[in-house]
């Protein structure tokens, strides 16, 4: 095995583990009658089980000592589960942390947190490899809809401008981020939304998470024609996806700038009131920050789109299109848009222009 003494969980061994773990057993009322276990992992990294009984339920997640979709040839630390747990605790106490960010004591605490998350080096290295490196070179882990996209993949590897742009996105430490935020990391009901799986969490660029999410929405948009038929042309659903893209960025912008305004006289070190000491200058600083963040978001969204088409892990939106030729047509349009977005992201002044560009390419 990739790790001595390690055994991947399956239903029987999971039940034995629950019985031997009082904190879990008690969540089920110390009863295993009518127990239901369902494995819901997406198959890329971990095993994820939903465990439920009439008395309670929980989710059990097992970090394997290798990448699940590759196998033992690509070892991976199990300690990533520690960083996920730390991140979840941080998210749970976010309001308390935010209230104290501007005092010197809490700034020191945040710096400690940056140092702690530097230990999540293997998953950071994995992200850099599969998002910023492998799609732009020959890699045994890459895959695509061949032979339809063979020339498109060659074009990505030969595009020096694209390579320069993606290199620029690789290093920033602005905030504690999820690190792998995509539609598969969001659990939804008609009245609730929960973000899960922050095992890739580290202090990185703010645009990475929201860019990843927006990128996945754009992929979903371009996949719809592959699922359309005479009974449902998917037009209404595509319109809804585009509205969601627009609303995602605009709501983030609104809430983030509202917090900025609320704390504009705080003691944070980036924009000291003694320097940025008039409303006009404060507005210019905020506008520039948000403009740069918007362009970073588009760049990260584009990079995630490219890796989901030519890299190691793809999205179900495309994979579920059974006709390979039709799937490749949808993927090519998405890939062309992603390359354009990466190289020309600074020309877009707002999310509405991005949505218009999607319409233009798709028409």
C-alpha positions as CSV (number, residue, x, y, z in Angstrom):
1,X,0.0,0.0,0.0
2,X,1.0,3.6,-0.4
3,X,0.9,4.0,3.4
4,X,1.8,1.3,5.8
5,X,-1.2,-0.1,7.7
6,X,-3.7,2.0,5.7
7,X,-7.0,0.4,4.6
8,X,-9.5,2.2,2.4
9,X,-13.0,2.2,4.0
10,X,-15.9,0.3,2.6
11,X,-19.3,-0.1,4.1
12,X,-18.5,-3.0,6.5
13,X,-15.3,-1.5,7.8
14,X,-17.0,1.9,8.1
15,X,-19.6,0.4,10.4
16,X,-16.9,-1.1,12.6
17,X,-15.1,2.3,12.7
18,X,-18.3,4.0,13.8
19,X,-18.9,1.4,16.5
20,X,-15.4,2.0,17.8
21,X,-15.7,5.8,17.7
22,X,-18.1,7.0,20.5
23,X,-18.4,10.6,19.1
24,X,-19.8,9.1,15.8
25,X,-21.8,6.3,17.4
26,X,-23.6,8.7,19.7
27,X,-24.7,10.8,16.7
28,X,-26.7,7.7,15.6
29,X,-28.3,7.3,19.0
30,X,-25.9,4.5,19.7
31,X,-28.0,2.3,17.4
32,X,-27.1,0.8,14.0
33,X,-30.6,-0.4,13.1
34,X,-31.9,0.9,9.8
35,X,-28.5,2.4,9.1
36,X,-28.0,3.7,5.5
37,X,-24.6,4.4,4.0
38,X,-24.0,6.0,0.6
39,X,-20.7,6.7,-1.0
40,X,-20.9,10.1,-2.7
41,X,-17.3,11.0,-3.5
42,X,-16.7,12.3,-7.0
43,X,-13.9,9.8,-7.5
44,X,-11.0,12.3,-7.7
45,X,-9.3,12.3,-4.3
46,X,-11.3,10.8,-1.4
47,X,-14.0,8.5,-0.2
48,X,-17.0,10.4,1.1
49,X,-19.9,8.6,2.8
50,X,-23.2,9.9,4.0
51,X,-24.2,7.9,7.1
52,X,-27.8,8.2,8.3
53,X,-30.2,6.5,10.7
54,X,-33.6,7.4,12.2
55,X,-31.6,9.0,15.2
56,X,-29.1,11.1,13.3
57,X,-26.7,11.5,10.5
58,X,-23.2,12.7,9.5
59,X,-20.7,12.7,6.7
60,X,-17.5,10.6,6.9
61,X,-14.6,11.5,4.7
62,X,-11.4,9.4,4.3
63,X,-8.3,11.0,2.8
64,X,-6.4,8.3,0.8
65,X,-2.6,8.3,0.7
66,X,-2.8,8.7,-3.0
67,X,-5.0,10.4,-5.6
68,X,-8.1,8.2,-6.0
69,X,-8.7,8.7,-9.7
70,X,-5.0,8.0,-10.5
71,X,-4.0,5.3,-8.0
72,X,-0.9,4.6,-5.9
73,X,1.4,5.9,-8.6
74,X,0.6,9.4,-7.5
75,X,1.1,9.4,-3.7
76,X,-0.6,12.1,-1.6
77,X,-0.4,13.0,2.1
78,X,-3.4,12.0,4.3
79,X,-2.6,15.1,6.4
80,X,-4.7,17.2,4.0
81,X,-7.6,16.2,6.2
82,X,-6.1,18.2,9.0
83,X,-6.1,21.4,7.0
84,X,-9.7,20.8,6.0
85,X,-10.7,20.5,9.6
86,X,-8.8,23.7,10.5
87,X,-10.4,25.5,7.7
88,X,-13.9,24.4,8.7
89,X,-13.3,25.6,12.2
90,X,-12.1,28.9,10.9
91,X,-15.2,29.3,8.7
92,X,-17.4,28.5,11.7
93,X,-15.9,31.4,13.7
94,X,-15.4,33.8,10.8
95,X,-17.4,36.6,12.2
96,X,-15.4,36.6,15.4
97,X,-12.1,36.6,13.5
98,X,-13.3,39.4,11.2
99,X,-14.3,41.7,14.1
100,X,-10.8,41.5,15.5
101,X,-8.7,41.7,12.3
102,X,-7.7,45.3,12.8
103,X,-6.2,44.9,16.3
104,X,-2.5,44.0,16.5
105,X,-3.2,40.9,18.5
106,X,-5.5,39.4,15.9
107,X,-3.2,40.4,13.0
108,X,-0.5,38.3,14.7
109,X,-3.0,35.4,15.0
110,X,-3.7,35.7,11.2
111,X,0.1,35.6,10.5
112,X,0.3,32.4,12.6
113,X,-2.5,31.0,10.5
114,X,-0.6,31.8,7.3
115,X,2.4,29.9,8.6
116,X,0.2,27.0,9.6
117,X,-1.4,26.7,6.2
118,X,2.0,26.7,4.6
119,X,2.1,23.1,5.7
120,X,-0.6,22.2,3.2
121,X,2.2,22.1,0.6
122,X,1.3,18.9,-1.2
123,X,-2.2,20.0,-2.2
124,X,-0.9,23.5,-3.2
125,X,1.7,21.7,-5.4
126,X,-1.1,19.5,-6.8
127,X,-3.2,22.6,-7.6
128,X,-0.2,24.3,-9.3
129,X,0.6,21.2,-11.3
130,X,-2.9,20.3,-12.6
131,X,-4.2,23.9,-13.1
132,X,-1.1,26.0,-14.1
133,X,1.4,23.4,-15.5
134,X,0.1,20.1,-17.0
135,X,-2.5,21.6,-19.4
136,X,0.3,23.6,-21.1
137,X,2.7,20.8,-21.7
138,X,2.8,17.1,-22.5
139,X,1.8,15.2,-19.4
140,X,0.8,11.6,-18.9
141,X,-2.1,12.8,-16.7
142,X,-3.7,15.0,-19.3
143,X,-6.7,13.7,-21.2
144,X,-9.1,15.1,-23.7
145,X,-11.8,14.1,-26.2
146,X,-9.4,12.6,-28.8
147,X,-9.0,12.7,-31.7
148,X,-11.4,15.6,-32.0
149,X,-9.4,18.0,-29.8
150,X,-5.9,16.8,-30.6
151,X,-5.0,19.9,-32.6
152,X,-6.7,22.2,-30.0
153,X,-4.5,20.6,-27.3
154,X,-1.4,21.2,-29.4
155,X,-2.4,24.8,-29.9
156,X,-2.6,25.3,-26.1
157,X,0.9,23.9,-25.6
158,X,2.2,26.1,-28.4
159,X,0.5,29.4,-27.2
160,X,3.3,31.4,-25.6
161,X,1.0,34.3,-24.8
162,X,-1.3,32.0,-22.9
163,X,1.6,30.5,-21.0
164,X,2.9,34.0,-19.9
165,X,-0.6,35.0,-18.7
166,X,-1.1,31.8,-16.7
167,X,2.3,32.2,-15.1
168,X,1.3,35.6,-13.8
169,X,-1.5,34.1,-11.8
170,X,0.5,31.6,-9.8
171,X,1.6,33.6,-6.7
172,X,-0.4,35.8,-4.4
173,X,-1.3,35.4,-0.7
174,X,-4.3,37.6,0.0
175,X,-6.8,35.5,2.0
176,X,-7.6,32.1,3.4
177,X,-9.3,30.5,0.4
178,X,-11.1,27.2,-0.3
179,X,-8.6,26.2,-3.0
180,X,-10.9,23.8,-4.9
181,X,-14.2,25.6,-5.1
182,X,-16.4,24.3,-8.0
183,X,-20.0,23.3,-8.4
184,X,-19.1,19.8,-7.0
185,X,-18.1,21.5,-3.7
186,X,-21.4,23.2,-3.2
187,X,-24.4,21.4,-1.7
188,X,-27.7,22.9,-2.5
189,X,-31.4,22.6,-1.7
190,X,-34.3,24.8,-2.6
191,X,-33.5,27.0,0.4
192,X,-30.0,26.3,1.5
193,X,-26.5,26.4,0.1
194,X,-23.4,24.9,1.9
195,X,-19.8,24.9,0.7
196,X,-17.9,21.7,1.5
197,X,-14.4,20.1,1.0
198,X,-11.9,22.8,1.9
199,X,-9.0,20.4,2.0
200,X,-7.1,22.5,-0.5
201,X,-7.3,25.5,1.7
202,X,-4.3,27.9,1.9
203,X,-3.5,31.6,1.9
204,X,-3.7,32.5,-1.7
205,X,-5.2,34.9,-4.3
206,X,-8.8,36.1,-3.5
207,X,-9.8,35.7,-7.2
208,X,-9.0,32.0,-7.2
209,X,-12.2,30.7,-5.5
210,X,-14.7,33.0,-7.1
211,X,-12.9,32.5,-10.5
212,X,-13.1,28.7,-10.1
213,X,-16.8,28.9,-9.4
214,X,-17.5,31.3,-12.3
215,X,-15.4,29.1,-14.6
216,X,-17.4,26.1,-13.7
217,X,-20.6,27.9,-14.5
218,X,-19.3,28.9,-17.9
219,X,-18.4,25.3,-18.6
220,X,-21.9,24.3,-17.6
221,X,-23.2,26.9,-20.1
222,X,-21.2,25.6,-23.0
223,X,-22.2,22.0,-22.2
224,X,-25.9,22.6,-22.5
225,X,-26.0,22.2,-26.3
226,X,-24.7,18.7,-25.9
227,X,-27.7,17.8,-23.8
228,X,-30.3,19.6,-25.8
229,X,-32.9,17.7,-27.8
230,X,-36.2,18.4,-29.6
231,X,-38.1,18.4,-26.4
232,X,-35.8,20.8,-24.6
233,X,-33.4,23.2,-26.4
234,X,-31.9,24.2,-23.0
235,X,-32.2,27.9,-23.8
236,X,-34.0,28.8,-20.6
237,X,-31.5,26.9,-18.6
238,X,-28.6,28.6,-20.4
239,X,-30.2,32.0,-19.6
240,X,-30.4,31.0,-16.0
241,X,-26.7,30.0,-15.9
242,X,-25.7,33.4,-17.4
243,X,-27.8,35.2,-14.8
244,X,-26.1,33.2,-12.1
245,X,-22.7,34.2,-13.4
246,X,-23.7,37.9,-13.4
247,X,-25.3,37.7,-10.0
248,X,-22.4,35.8,-8.4
249,X,-19.8,38.5,-9.2
250,X,-22.2,41.4,-8.5
251,X,-23.3,40.1,-5.2
252,X,-19.7,39.3,-4.1
253,X,-18.7,42.9,-5.3
254,X,-21.6,44.4,-3.3
255,X,-20.9,42.6,-0.1
256,X,-17.1,42.9,-0.2
257,X,-17.2,46.7,-0.9
258,X,-19.8,47.1,1.9
259,X,-17.4,45.5,4.3
260,X,-14.6,47.7,3.0
261,X,-16.7,50.9,3.6
262,X,-17.7,49.7,7.1
263,X,-14.1,49.3,8.1
264,X,-12.5,52.1,6.1
265,X,-11.2,53.8,9.2
266,X,-9.8,50.6,10.7
267,X,-6.1,50.0,11.5
268,X,-5.4,47.6,8.7
269,X,-2.0,48.1,7.1
270,X,-2.8,48.1,3.4
271,X,-4.6,51.4,3.0
272,X,-3.8,53.6,6.0
273,X,-6.3,56.4,6.6
274,X,-3.3,58.8,7.2
275,X,-2.3,58.2,3.6
276,X,-5.6,57.6,1.8
277,X,-7.1,60.5,3.7
278,X,-9.9,61.8,1.4
279,X,-13.0,60.2,0.0
280,X,-11.9,60.6,-3.6
281,X,-8.6,58.8,-3.0
282,X,-10.3,56.1,-1.0
283,X,-12.7,55.6,-3.8
284,X,-9.9,55.3,-6.4
285,X,-8.0,52.8,-4.3
286,X,-11.1,50.7,-3.8
287,X,-12.0,50.8,-7.5
288,X,-8.5,49.8,-8.5
289,X,-8.4,46.9,-6.0
290,X,-11.8,45.6,-7.3
291,X,-10.8,46.0,-10.9
292,X,-7.6,44.0,-10.4
293,X,-9.5,41.4,-8.4
294,X,-12.1,41.2,-11.2
295,X,-9.4,40.6,-13.8
296,X,-7.7,38.0,-11.5
297,X,-11.1,36.3,-11.2
298,X,-11.4,36.0,-14.9
299,X,-7.9,34.7,-15.3
300,X,-8.4,32.0,-12.6
301,X,-11.8,31.1,-14.1
302,X,-10.2,30.7,-17.5
303,X,-7.3,28.5,-16.1
304,X,-9.8,26.2,-14.4
305,X,-11.8,25.9,-17.5
306,X,-8.8,24.9,-19.5
307,X,-7.7,22.2,-17.0
308,X,-11.2,20.7,-17.0
309,X,-11.1,20.2,-20.7
310,X,-7.5,19.1,-21.4
311,X,-6.1,18.2,-17.9
312,X,-6.5,15.4,-15.4
313,X,-10.0,15.9,-14.0
314,X,-13.0,16.8,-16.1
315,X,-16.5,17.9,-15.3
316,X,-19.7,15.8,-15.5
317,X,-21.4,18.5,-17.6
318,X,-19.2,17.4,-20.5
319,X,-18.5,13.8,-19.6
320,X,-22.2,12.9,-19.6
321,X,-22.5,13.9,-23.3
322,X,-22.3,10.4,-24.8
323,X,-21.7,11.5,-28.4
324,X,-18.0,12.2,-28.5
325,X,-18.2,14.5,-31.6
326,X,-20.9,16.6,-30.0
327,X,-19.0,16.6,-26.7
328,X,-15.9,17.8,-28.5
329,X,-17.8,20.6,-30.2
330,X,-19.0,21.9,-26.9
331,X,-15.6,21.6,-25.3
332,X,-13.9,23.4,-28.2
333,X,-16.2,26.4,-27.8
334,X,-15.5,26.5,-24.1
335,X,-11.8,26.1,-24.6
336,X,-11.7,28.9,-27.2
337,X,-13.6,31.2,-24.8
338,X,-11.3,30.3,-21.9
339,X,-8.1,31.1,-24.0
340,X,-9.6,34.4,-25.1
341,X,-10.6,35.2,-21.5
342,X,-7.2,34.4,-20.2
343,X,-5.4,36.6,-22.7
344,X,-7.8,39.4,-23.0
345,X,-9.3,39.5,-19.4
346,X,-8.1,43.1,-18.8
347,X,-10.3,44.5,-21.5
348,X,-13.4,43.5,-19.7
349,X,-14.8,46.3,-17.4
350,X,-17.6,44.3,-15.8
351,X,-19.2,40.9,-15.6
352,X,-22.0,42.0,-18.0
353,X,-19.4,42.3,-20.8
354,X,-18.2,38.8,-20.1
355,X,-21.7,37.4,-20.4
356,X,-22.1,39.3,-23.7
357,X,-18.9,37.8,-24.9
358,X,-20.2,34.3,-24.1
359,X,-23.3,35.1,-26.1
360,X,-21.2,36.3,-29.0
361,X,-19.0,33.3,-29.2
362,X,-21.9,30.9,-28.7
363,X,-24.1,32.5,-31.4
